[in-house]
Amino acid sequence: MANHKSSEKRARQTIKRTERNRFYRTRLKNISKAVVVAVEAKDETAAHEALKVANKSIHSFVSRGFMKKQTAARRVSRLAKLVNTLNIA
């Protein structure tokens, strides 16, 4: 338990930050899963739409400080690579 004023404040901030990060982490998983599900269903238009939403959302997480720029680029790249497998097959 926090004993000092500053440590009480840090505890409050940690709770808020944890809640916010949990929201973004869950959102990220759901967005990525939508792309994967569309690819597994071999629905090309749905996969492209889901990728477009994923790209925009993931890069907005960067501007909010949830993840680093290169991490976002890597995730979007992997999703795009997955969607492109539909064009080949």
Buried (B, 14 or more C-beta within 10 A) or exposed (E): EEEEEEEEEEEEEEEEEEEEEEEBEEBBEEBBEBBBEBBEEEBBEBBBBBBEEBBEBBBEBBEEEBBEEEEBEEBBEEBBEBBEEBEEE
